[in-house]
Amino acid sequence: MNSLRRLDIKFLRGIGPKRAELLDKNLGIKTYYDLLYHFPTSYIDRRTVYRIRDFAGDDMPSLQVRGQFVGFNIVGEGAKMRMVGLFSDGSGTMEVVWFHRVRWVEQNYHRGVEYVLFGKPSQFNGRWSMVHPEVDSPAILTKMGGFRGVYPLTEQLRNRGFTSRSFANAATEILSGCQGMAETLPLEVINRYKLIGLREAISAIHSPESPEQLRQARLRLKFEELFYLQLDIQRYARRRSGAIRGFLFPRIGHFFNTFYTQFLPFPLTGAQKRVIKEIRADMATGRQMNRLLQGDVGSGKTLVALLCMLIALDNETQACLMAPTEILATQHFETISKMVAPMGINVRLLTGSTRKKEREEIHRQLLDGSLHILIGTHAVIEDNVKFKNLGFIVIDEQHRFGVAQRARLWTKNIIAPHVLVMTATPIPRTLAMTVYGDLDVSVIDELPPGRKPVQTLLRYEESRFATYQGIGRQLRKGRQVYIVYPLIKENEKLDLKSLEEGYENICETFRDYKVAFVHGQMKPQEKEYQMGLFASHQAHILVATTVIEVGVNVPNATTMLIENAERFGLSQLHQLRGRVGRGGEQSYCILMSKRKISGDTRKRLELMTSTTDGFAIAEADMQMRGPGDIEGTMQSGMPISLHIANLATDGQIVQLARDAACEILDNDPELQDPNHSILRSQLDLLTTRIHDWSRIS
């Protein structure tokens, strides 16, 4: 396999330097190995031949017909030249059109010769046609075993004559010239999980002889990718856990006990107690804690973080909480400082807006140890911010920070501080096992007592008047309202509501109430001012874009109206919905949508109305949209690329691969067994990790 990684694709028969350059530019295919691992995304059963007379409908799938060309005609000149062939299968006729390589078609395809055409039929001027179909001899129906892969292709490659058949033929050419293909998995793994061999899998993925052979090939190749991904993550996590010394926090003392017994704002849920026990256990090992805390909006993550910071204070170290926005940092500061004020704990806020004199005082108190808890934005990672003894770090909404920013905070102490990263964006289990596989994960899966689930309603344009009446009733009760728009300004190409237009309409509709507005293009000071109006109850309605999805805490806000809800993903809708329902009153989230939407979109919106479980929503979102679209979770990349495995749909294989990797590492942590030499060499080839980022992410 290593030799295939070194063979330039230009030396393959039928490719050459120019076509090789195109493959590299369009698909990143440089070597024989790259082409073998450019897999089909779907398959066509080529045993079925359709009749032209049976074509029907506006959206026909790609299919094949068998017949003869009865005539050819070149139409137009120069750049507008095209070849139009008339094709008959005895049941009817259709046009076959080529816009490129017209002269080549003229020389190679002939009347009266039987061909098999594969392409997507469409109707134009009342006639059926195919554009740039694959053209084969009838022998293709048996030669490929009846199945043909459909490969990812760009328009430029199609225009230059590349087809799915080109890739299948190239893969067959490589395999026929490859005398041997070294196995890439240990025999113990292959046997235990009943996998087929590598060469058989590669051959079958390109040219399957049956659905069962294709299933086995996919299982083998997906398992291998996910196995090495898990092996790399787990080996790295175990090394880090054993190698990085952290603070030993054996004491639960005055600060924790006093707060817990006298100032706890409400009883902890069972989930909060469980998570605190998990964190306490980590901090008592003498190794650095590196834990991800997941919890839905309003689940009480901040209170858990505070209690853990108090443990750090009891063990004579300092704590720091970093948040992505000044608004969120300020809210954390106000909440935490108020809760611990009776205990004499010094909590300070450091942001880009902190004045020079106050900043200097904070720096001085950090160095002499009189500042116990520092809360801030990116300002806390500046080089001149130094601690006397930083022992515990909390990073809120951690996916909003770059890995380098998080790492700078980690280095502010000689002994590694314990790290707790928090997110209110629920992460599906398979994604957490992979992207955050080297972190320990805690989940708060209960809401505090007294919180009422938000009622989510789907409404269409014709019910707008009734919707506004409902909003009016909430305003008359003294409640506040969010109205969210997908766009800031009107866009002629998109039939969507815009904030600018909506702001004027809302001001006109609700004349007796003050309306604030906020969006991402505003200057920070103006944004803070407008948000402040709403947070202080001076404004009754906040018209906004999605900038409010994280870090806005106004318990008096009981209603959110999301315009063009069909344009938002499930996870984003859930995050937005989390801005209401933060007080004791019943709250509502209204999804306003066009009535004419696709079935998948309607299913997505109806799911939002049926559950408030963020983890169920995250799982559904990943199934519908794929793992890469879930905000933030993929931002730092993975150490091993996935060619065929899909974290959204291959959860069972992820678990199998993780079990296999853990079992091997349990018995051979450093992969020193001679039977595992293949594992070491494969990891060296596959891994691309450059920086030691997992310590902080």
BAVO-227319 format. One record per residue: residue in one letter; x, y, z of N, C-alpha, C in turn. Coordinates in steps of 0.2 Angstrom, whole numbers, plus 5000, padded with zeros to 4 digits. Example, Ala and Ser with C-alpha at 12.3 -4.5 7.8 and 13.67 -1.06 7.14 Angstrom:
! residues 2
a506649725039506249785039506649845039/s506449895035506849955036506450005039/
END
This chain:
! residues 697
m500449945000500050005000500450065000/n501050065003501550125003501750144996/s501850084992502150104985501550134982/l500950124983500350154979500350224981/r500550244988500550314990501050354986/r501550324983502150354980502050364972/l501650324969501550314962501150374960/d501350414956501050474953500450454948/i499850484949499350464945499450474937/k499850514936499950534928500250474925/f500550424928500850364925500350314924/l499750324926499150274925498950274918/r498850214915498650214908497950254907/g497950304902497250334901497250404905/i497750414909497750484913498250534910/g498850524911499350574908499450634912/p499950674910500050734914499450784915/k499150804909498550854909497950824913/r497750764912497250744916497350734923/a498050714925498250714932498250774935/e498350834932498350894934497650914936/l497150894932496450914933496250874939/l496450814940496250774946496450804952/d497050824952497350854958497050924960/k496850964955496551024956495851014958/n495450974956494750964957494650924963/l495050864964494850814969495450804974/g496050834973496550814977496850754976/i496750714970497050654969497650664965/k498250634969498850644966499250574965/t499050524968499350454968498850404967/y499150344965498650284964498250274971/y498550284977498250274983497650324983/d497750384981497150434982496550414977/l496750384972496150364967495850304970/l496250254973495850194975495450214981/y495650264985495250294991494750344989/h494650354983494050404980493450354979/f493050344984492550294984491850324981/p491550274977490850294975490450314981/t489950364980489450384985488850354985/s488650324979488050284978488150234973/y487650184972487750134967487150124963/i487250114956486650094952486650024950/d486049994950486049924948485949924941/r486449904937486449914930486149854927/r485849804931485449754928484849774925/t484549834927483949854925483949904919/v483649884914483649924908482949954907/y482850024906482250054906482050064898/r481350074897481150094890480950164890/i481050194885480950264884480250284885/r479750234882479050244883478850254890/d479250224895479050224902479250284906/f479650324902479850384906479250424908/a479250454914478750494917478950534923/g478650594924478750634929479250694928/d479350734933479750794932480450784934/d480550734939481250724941481350654941/m481550634935481750564934482450544937/p482550484940483250474942483750454936/s484350444937484850424932484650354931/l484650334925484450264923484850244916/q484750184914485050164907484550134903/v484650154896484250124891484750094886/r484450054882484750014877484450024870/g484850044865484650054858485150074853/q484950114848485350134843485250214842/f485850244839485750314837485450304830/v484950344828484650344821484850404817/g485250454821485450514817485850554822/f486350604819486750654823486650714819/n486650774823486650834820487050884824/i487550924821487950974824487551034824/v487451074829487051134830487451184832/g487451244829487751304831488551304829/e488851354831489551364829489951394835/g490651374835491051404840490951384847/a490951424851490751404858490051384859/k489651394855488951374855488751314852/m489351284849489251214845489051164850/r488551124848488351064852488151004847/m488250944849488050884845487350854848/v486850844844486250814846486150754842/g486150694846485950634843485250614844/l484950574839484250554840484350474842/f484150454848484250384850483550354851/s483550284848482950254848483050184852/d482550164856482550094859482050044856/g481650074851481150034848480450054852/s480450074858479850094861479750174860/g480250214859480150284858480850314856/t480850374856481550414854481650464859/m482250484860482450544864483150574861/e483250634862483850674860484350664865/v484950654863485550654867486050714865/v486250754870486550814869487250814872/w487750834868488450854870488550924869/f488750954874488951024873489751034873/h490050984874490850984874491050914871/r491650924868492050864865491550844859/v491350894855490850874850491150834844/r491750854842492150814837492350744839/w492450734845492650674848492050624847/v491450654849490850614849490650594841/e490750644837490650634830491050574827/q491750564830492150514827492050454830/n491750444836491750384840491050354841/y490550384840489850354840489550354833/h489250304832488950284825488250264825/r487950284819487250254818487250184817/g486650154820486550084818486950034823/v487350064827487750024832487350024839/e487349964842486949954848487349984854/y487050024858487350054864486950054870/v487250064876486950064882487050134885/l486550184886486650244888486450254896/f486850284899486650294907486650374908/g486150394910486050464912485450484915/k485350554916484650574919484250604914/p483650574912483150604907482850664910/s482750714905482350774907481950794901/q481450824902480950854896481150924894/f481250934888481350994885480951004879/n480451054879480051064873479651004871/g479450974876478950914875479350854873/r480050854873480350794871480850774876/w480950704877481450684882482150684879/s482650704884483350704882483750684887/m484350674886484950654890485550704888/v485850734893486450774892487050744895/h487550734890488150704892488050634896/p487750584893487650524896488350484896/e488350434900488850384899488650334893/v489150324888488950274883489350214883/d489050154883489450094883489150044878/s489549994877489249934873488849894878/p488449854875487949814879488349764884/a488949754882489349704886489449734894/i489349794894489449824901488949804906/l488349774903487849754908488049684912/t488549654909488749594913489449604915/k489849644912490549654914490649684921/m490149724923490249754929489849724935/g489649664933489249624938488549654940/g488349704936487649734937487649794941/f488249804944488249864949488749914946/r488649984947489050034945489050084950/g489650104952489750154957489650224954/v489350274958489250344956489750384960/y490250414957490850444960490750514961/p490950554966490950624966491350654961/l491050694957491350734951491250804951/t491650844949491550914948491350924941/e491050984940490851004933491351004928/q491951034930492551034926492750974923/l492750924928492950854926492450824921/r491850834922491350804918491450834911/n491550904911491650934904492250914900/r492750884904493350854901493350784900/g492750754900492650684899492750634904/f492850654910492850614916492150584918/t492050524919491350494921491550444927/s490950424930491050374935491350314932/r491250294926491550234923492350244922/s492550314921493250324921493550304927/f493250324933493550304940493550234941/a492950194939492950124940493450094936/n493550114930494050084926494750094928/a494950154931495550174933495750124940/a495250114944495350074950495450004948/t495149984943495249914941495949904938/e496149954934496849954931497349954937/i497249994942497749994947497749924951/l497149894952497149834956497449774952/s497349774945497549724941498349724941/g498649784941499349784941499649784948/c499249774953499549774960499649704962/q500249674962500349604964500149584971/g500249634976500049614983499849684986/m499449674991499149734995499249715002/a499749745005499849725012499249745017/e499049695021498449705026498649765031/t498149805032498249865037497849855043/l497649795045497349785051497649715054/p497749715060497949655063497449595062/l497749535061497349475060496849465066/e497049485072496549475078495949515077/v496049575074495449625074495049595068/i495349575062494949555057494549495058/n494849445062494449385064493949405069/r494049445074493649455079492949485077/y493049535072492449575070492249545063/k492549495061492249455055492249505049/l492849535047492949585042493249545036/i493149575030493449545024494149575023/g494549545019495249575018495249645015/l495849675015495849745012495749745005/r496149705001496149704994495449684992/e495049634995494349614993493949674994/a494049714999493649775001493749824996/i494349844994494449894989494149874983/s494249814980493949794974493249794974/a492949774979492149774980491849844980/i492249884984491949954984491849994978/h492349974973492350004966491849964961/s491949894962491549854957491249794961/p490649814965490349754969489949704964/e490049644966489649594962488949574965/s488849604971488249594974488149644980/p487449654982487349694988487749674994/e487749604995488049585001488849595001/q489149584995489849604995489949674996/l489549724993489649794995489549805002/r489049775005488949785013489549775016/q489849715015490449695018491049735017/a491149765011491649805009491549875013/r490949895013490849965017491049955024/l490749895027490949885034491649885036/r492049845031492749845033493149905032/l492949945027493350015026493050065031/k492450065033492250115038492550095045/f492550025047492850005053493550025053/e493950015048494650035048494750105050/e494350155046494450225047494350245054/l493750215057493550235064493950205069/f494250145068494650105072495350145073/y495650165068496250205068496150275072/l495550305070495450365073495350355081/q494950305083494850295090495550275093/l495950235090496550215093497050275094/d497050315089497450375090497250415096/i496550435096496250475101496450445108/q496250375109496350345115497050335118/r497450325113498150315115498450385117/y498250435114498450505116498150525122/a497550505124497250525130497550495136/r497650425135497950395140498650415142/r499050435137499750465138499650525142/r499250565139499150635143498950625150/s498450585151498250575158498750545162/g499250505160499750485164500350525165/a500450575160501050615160500950685162/i500350715162500350785164500150785171/r500550815175500450825182499950885183/g499550875188499050925189499050945197/f498650995199498551005206498250945210/l498450935216498050885220497650925225/f496950925224496550965228496150915233/p496450895238496150845243495650875247/r495650945248495150975253494550995251/i494050985254493351025253493251065260/g493451135259493451175265492951225266/h493151285269492751335271492351365266/f492651385260492251415255491751365252/f491851305250491351265247490851245252/n491051225258490551205263490051265265/t490351325266489951385268489451405263/f489651405256489251415251488651365250/y488851305251488451245250487851245255/t488051265261487551255267487151315268/q487451375266487151445268486851485262/f487251475256487051525251486851495244/l486751425244486551395238485851425236/p485851445230485151485228484651435227/f484751375225484251325225484551255226/p484151205228484451135229484751105222/l485251075222485551045216485150985214/t485150975207484850915205485250855205/g484950805204485450735205485950745200/a485850765194486350775188486950815190/q486750875193487250925196487650885201/k487350855206487750825211488250765208/r487950735203488350675200488950705196/v488850765193489450795189489950825194/i489750855200490250885204490650825207/k490350765209490750715211491250685206/e491050685200491550665194492150715194/i491950775195492550825194492950825201/r492650815207493050815213493450755212/a493250695210493650635209494250655205/d494150685199494750705195495250745198/m495050795202495450845205495850815211/a495650755213496050725219496550665217/t496650665210497150615207497850635207/g497950705207498650725206498750735198/r498250715194498350725187497950785184/q498150815179497750875176497050845174/m496550875177495850865174495750895167/n495450865163495250895156494550865154/r494050905157493350875156492950925152/l492450895148491950935145491350925149/l491050975150490350975154489851005149/q489350955147488850965143488150975147/g487751025145487151035149486751085144/d486151065144485651105140485551175143/v485351215139485151285142484751285148/g485051325153484651325159484751265164/s485251225163485251165167485751175173/g486051225174486451245180487151235179/k487451235173488151225172488551275176/t488351345176488751395180488751385187/l488251355190488251345197488751285199/v488751235194489251175195489951205195/a490051245190490751275189490951315195/l490451355198490651395204490851355209/l490451305211490651255216491351225215/c491451205209492151175208492751235209/m492551295207493051345208493151355215/l492651345219492751355227493151305230/i493151245227493651185229494351215227/a494451245222495151265220495351325225/l494851365227495051415232495151385239/d494851335241494951295247495651265247/n495951255241496551225241497151275239/e496951335241497451395240497651405233/t497251405228497351425221496851465219/q496951495213496551545210496151515205/a495551545203495151515197495051565192/c494851545186494751595180494251565176/l493751605174493251585169493251635163/m493351605157493351645151492751625147/a492451685145491851675140491951715134/p491551695129491751725122491551795121/t491051825124490751885123490751925130/e490851995129490852035135490152035138/i489652025135488952015138488951955142/l489151895139489151835143489651845149/a490251865148490651875154490351915159/t490051975157489752015162489251985166/q488751945163488251905166488551855171/h489051825169489351775174489651815180/f489951875178490251915184489651935189/e489151955186488651985190488251925194/t488151865191487851815194488351785200/i488951775198489451745203489651785209/s489751845207489951895212489451905217/k488851905215488251915219488151855224/m488251795221488151735225488651725231/v489351755229489851735234490051805238/a489651855237489851925240489851915248/p489351875251489351875258489951835261/m490351805257490851765259491551795259/g491551855256492151895256492651875250/i492351835245492751815240492851875235/n493451885233493551935228493551915221/v493051935217492851915210492951985206/r493351975201493452035196493252015189/l493052075185492952065178493452095174/l493752065169494252095164493952085157/t493852135154493652135147494052185143/g493852195137494152245133493952315135/s493452315138493152385140493452405147/t493752365150494052375157494552435157/r494452485161494852545161495552535163/k496052575161496752555163496852555170/k496552605174496752605181496452535185/e495852515183495552455185495952395183/r496152395177496552345174497152335178/e497552385180498152385184498052355190/e497452375193497252345200497152275200/i496852245195496752175194497352135193/h497852165189498452135188498852125194/r498852175198499152175205498852125210/q498152125210497852075214497952005212/l497951995206498151925203498851905205/l499351945205499951925207500051915215/d499751955219499851945226499351895229/g498851875224498451815227497751845230/s497651905231497051935234496451925229/l496551915223496051905218495951835218/h495351815220495151745220494951715213/i494451745210494151725204494151785199/l494451765193494451815188493951795182/i493551835180493051815175493151865169/g493151845163493351885158493251855151/t493451895146493351875139494151855137/h494251865130494951855128495451895131/a495251945135495751985138496151955144/v495851895146496151855152496751825149/i496851815142497451775140497951815137/e497851885138498451925136499051915140/d499651925137500251905140500351935147/n500151995148500252035154499852015160/v499351965158498951945164499251885167/k499451895173499851835176499551825183/f499551765185499251735191499751715196/k499551725203500051695208500051625208/n499451595207499351515207498751495204/l498651495198498051475194497951405195/g497451375198497351305199496751275195/f496251325193495651295190495351345184/i495251315178495051355173494351335170/v493951375169493251365166493251405159/i493051365154492951395148492251385145/d491851445145491151435143491051445136/e490551405133490451405126491151395122/q491451345124492151335122492251335115/h491751315111491851305104491951375100/r491751435104491851495101492551525101/f492951485105493651505105494151465100/g494651495097495151455094495551415098/v495851355096496251315100496851355103/a497151395099497751435101497551475107/q496951505107496751555112496651515119/r496351455118496251415124496951385127/a497351375123498051345125498451405128/r498351465126498751515130498451525137/l497851515138497651515145497951455149/w497951405146498251345150498951345152/t499351385149500051395150500151445156/k499651475159499851525164499951505171/n500251435171500451415177500951355176/i501451355181501951295180501651225181/i501251225186500851155186500151165182/a500051115179499451125174498751135178/p498451185177497751195180497251145178/h496851135182496251085180495851125175/v495551095170495151125165494451095164/l493951145164493351125163493051165158/v492851135152492651165146491851155146/m491451205145490751195145490451215139/t489851185137489451195131488751185132/a488351235130487651225130487351195123/t487851185119487651155112487751075113/p487151045114487250965115487550935109/i488050885111488450855106488250785106/p488050755100487850685099488350645102/r488150585104488650535108489250515103/t489050495097489550475092490050525091/l489850595090490250645089490750665095/a490450655101490750675107491350615108/m491150555106491650505107492250515102/t492150555097492650555092493050625092/v492650675091492950745092493250765098/y492850745104493050755110493250685114/g493550645110493650575113494250575118/d494650625118495250625123495050675129/l494450695130494150725136493650675139/d493650685146493150655150492550695149/v491950665149491350705147490850695153/s490550745155490050745160489450785157/v488850755159488250785156487750795162/i487450865161486950875166486250875162/d485950825164485350805159484650815163/e484650865168484050875172484050955172/l483450985172483351055173483151065180/p483351125183483251135190482451135191/p482251125198481551125199481251195198/g480651195196480251255195480351285188/r480751255184480851275177480251245173/k479851285169479351255165479651245158/p479551185155479751175148479451235143/v479851255139479551305134479051275129/q478551305128478051285123478251305116/t478351265111478551285105478051275100/l477851325096477251325092477551345084/l477251305080477351315073476751355070/r476951415067476451455064476651475057/y476051485053476251505046475951585045/e476151605039476051685038475351705039/e474851655037474151675038473951685045/s474351665050474151675057474551725060/r474851765056475251825059474851865064/f474251885062473951935066473751905073/a473551835073473451805079474051795084/t474651785080475251785084475451845087/y475351905083475451965086475051985092/q474451955092473951965097474251935104/g474451875103474751835108475351865111/i475751895107476351935109476151995113/g475652035111475352085115475152065122/r474752015122474551985129475151985134/q475751955131476351945135476552015137/l476652055133476852125134476452165139/r475752155139475352185144475452155151/k475652095151475852065158476552095161/g476852135157477552155159478052115157/r477952065152478452015150478852055144/q479452025142479852045137479851995131/v480052015125479951975119480551985115/y480851925112481351925107480951915100/i481251945095480951935088481651925084/v481751865081482351855077482251845070/y482751875066482651875059483351845056/p483251815050483851775047484351825044/l484051885042484451935038484452005041/i485052035040485052105043484652155038/k484852145031484552195026484152145021/e483752185018483352145013483752125007/n483652065004484052034999483552014993/e483652044987483152034982483151964980/k483751924981483851854978483451804983/l483351834990483151784995482451814997/d481951774997481251794999481251785007/l481651825011481651815018481551885021/k481251875027481151935032481851965034/s481952025034482552065036482452105043/l482952105046482952145053482752215052/e483052245047482852325046482152335044/e481852295040481152295038480752275044/g480952225047480552205053480552245059/y481152285060481152335065480652385065/e480552415058480052465057479352435058/n479252375056478552345056478352335064/i478852315068478752295075478652365079/c479052415077478952475080478252505079/e477952495073477352525071476752475074/t476852415074476352365077476252375085/f476852385088476852385095477052455097/r476652505096476852575097476952595104/d476652565108476652585116477252555119/y477652515115478252485119478952505115/k479452505119480052525117480452465114/v480752475108481052415104481752425103/a482152385105482852385104483052335098/f483652345096483852295090484652285091/v484852225088485552205089485652165083/h486252165080486452125075487252125074/g487552075071488252065071488652115068/q488352165064488752215060488852275064/m488452275070488552335074489152345078/k489452405079490052415083489852385090/p490352355094490252325100489952365105/q490152435105489852475110489052485109/e488852495103488152505101487852435103/k488152385101487752315103487652315110/e488152325114488152325121487552365124/y487552425121487052475123486352455122/q486252425116485552405114485352335119/m485852295119485752235124485552255131/g485952305133485852335140485152365141/l484852395136484152415136483752365138/f483852305134483352255135483452215142/a484152205143484252175150484052205156/s484052275155483752315161483052335161/h482652305156481952305156481752375153/q482252415151482052485148481752475141/a481952415137481652405131481152335132/h480652335129480152285130480252225125/i480452245119480552205113481252205110/l481652155109482252155106482252115099/v482352155094482352135087483052115086/a483252055083483952035083484051985078/t484651975076484851915072485051865077/t485451815074485651755079486151775084/v486451835084486951855089486751845096/i486051835097485851825104485751745106/e486051705101485851635103486251605109/v486851645111487251625116487351685121/g487251665128487451715133487051775134/v486351775132485951825134485451795140/n485451825145485051795151484551855154/v483951845151483451895153482851855156/p482751835162482251795165481551815163/n481451885162480851915161480551905154/a481051885150480851875143480451805142/t479851805140479451745140479251725133/t479351765128479151745121479751755116/m479851715111480251725106479851705099/l479951755095479651735088480251735083/i480351675080480851665075480551665068/e480751725064480451735057480851685053/n480551655047480851615043481251555046/a480851525051481151475055481451415050/e481151405044481351355040482051365038/r482351425039483051435036483551415042/f483351395047483851385053483851305054/g484451285056484551215058484251205065/l484151135066483851115073484251145079/s484951135079485351155084485251225085/q485251265080485251335081484551365083/l484051325081483351345084483351325091/h483651275093483651255100484051305104/q484651325102484951375105484651445106/l484251465101483851525101483351515106/r482951455106482451445111482651445118/g483251435119483551435126483551505129/r483451555125483451625128482851635132/v482351595131481651605135481651545139/g481151555144481051495149481551495154/r481851555156482451565161482151585167/g481551605168481151625174480651575176/g480251595180479751545183479051545179/e479051595174478351595170478351555164/q477751535162477751495156478051535150/s478451505146478751535140478551505134/y478651545128478451515122478951535116/c479051485112479451495106479051485100/i478951535096478451535090478951525083/l478851475080479251465074478751485068/m478951545065478551575059478851555053/s478451515049478751485042478251495037/k478551495031478151485025477751425025/r477151425022476751355022477051305017/k477351335011477651295006478351285007/i478451225011479151205013479251135011/s479851105011479951035009479750995015/g479650925013479450885018480050875024/d480650875022481150875027481150935032/t481050995029481051055033480451055038/r479851025035479251025040479450975045/k479750925044479950875049480350905054/r480850945052481350975056480951025061/l480451065058480151115063479651075067/e479351025065478850985069479250945075/l479850925074480250895079480350955085/m480451015083480651065087479951075092/t479451065089478751075093478651015098/s478950965096478850895100479250885106/t479850915106480350905111480750965113/t480950965120481451015122482050985124/d482150915122482750885124483350895119/g483850935121484350965117484750905114/f484850845117485250795115484850755109/a484150745110483750715105483750765098/i483750825099483750875094484450875090/a485050865094485650865091485750805087/e485550745090485550685086485150685079/a484550715080484150725074484550775069/d484850825071485150875067485750845064/m486150805067486650765064486450715059/q485950685060485650635055485450675049/m485150735050484850765044485450805040/r485850835044486350885040487050855040/g487250805044487950785044488350815050/p488850785052489250805058489550875057/g489750885050490150955049489751015050/d489151005050488651065051488551085058/i488651045062488551065069489051115072/e488751175074489251225075489751215080/g490351225078490951225083491251155084/t490851105083491151035085491751015081/m491751035075492251005070492851055069/q492751115073493251175071493951155071/s494151115076494851105076495151045072/g494651015068494850955064494950895068/m495050835064495150775067495850755065/p496250705069496850685067496950645061/i496350605059496350565054495750575049/s495850585043495350605038494850545037/l494250555036493750505035493550505027/h493650445024493450445017492750415015/i492550375020491950335019491550335025/a491850335031491450335037491050395038/n490450395041490050455042489850455050/l490050505054489950505061489150515062/a488850535057488050545058487650485057/t487950435054487550375052487850315054/d488550315056488850255058489050245065/g488550265069488650265077488850195079/q488550145077488650075079489350055077/i489650075072490250055070490750095074/v490650155075491050205080491150165086/q490550135089490650105096491050035095/l490950005090491349945089492149955088/a492250015084492950035083493250055090/r492850095094493150115100493250055105/d492850005105492949945109493549915107/a493649905101494249865098494849905100/a494849975099495450005101495650005108/c495150015112495250015120495449945122/e495149895119495449825121496149815120/i496349835114497049825112497549875117/l497349935118497749975122497749955130/d497149925132497149895139497749845140/n497849805134498349745135499049775132/d499049825128499749845125499649915124/p499749955130499650035130500150065125/e500750045124501250075119501250035113/l500849985111500849955105501549925104/q501849895109502549865108502449785106/d501949755106501849685104502049685097/p502449635095502649625088502049625083/n501549595086500949585082500549655080/h500749705084500449765083500949815080/s501449795077501849835073501449875067/i501049835064500649865059500249925061/l499949925068499649975071500050045071/r500650035074501150085074501250115067/s501450075062501550105056500950135053/q500350115053499750145051499650205054/l499750215061499650275064500050325062/d500750315061501250355058501050385051/l500750345047500550365041499950405041/l499450395045498750425045498750485049/t499050495054498950545059499250615056/t498950665057499150735055499250785061/r499150755067499150805073499850845073/i499850905073500450945073500550975080/h499951005083500051035090499750995095/d499951005101499650975107499051005110/w498551015105497951055107497451015112/s497450955112496950915116496950935123/r497550965125497550975133497051025134/i496851065130496351125131495751125127/s495651075123495051075119494551015119/
END
